[in-house]
Amino acid sequence: MGLFSQFCGGAEAQSAAPGVRLAQAASPDDIPPPRKRPPPRLRVTPYYSPDGVYPRYNPGPNAVRECNATYVQEFRPSGTVIVPRVSCYWRPG
């Protein structure tokens, strides 16, 4: 108990050492205005030239595109309709 008595002891006031300065609230004239940083800019460069073809696929030389077109029924709230459906794929030429 004697060990802790020097830390938890009475409520004696301590004076600041001569070299210690106390913090004071700064007046608004002393505070410099905050520096505004421009937002970070990211450079986005695609690794291919965008030409409207997605997904990008290189079928190789002499490739041939095969397409199958059929008509299918679609059931819509206004009634059943027949619409064209096309599916394509690449095959070696």
Summary of the structure (lengths in Angstrom):
residues: 93
radius of gyration: 39.2
end to end distance: 95.0
largest distance: 97.1
contacts: 78
relative contact order: 0.15
helix: 8%
strand: 30%
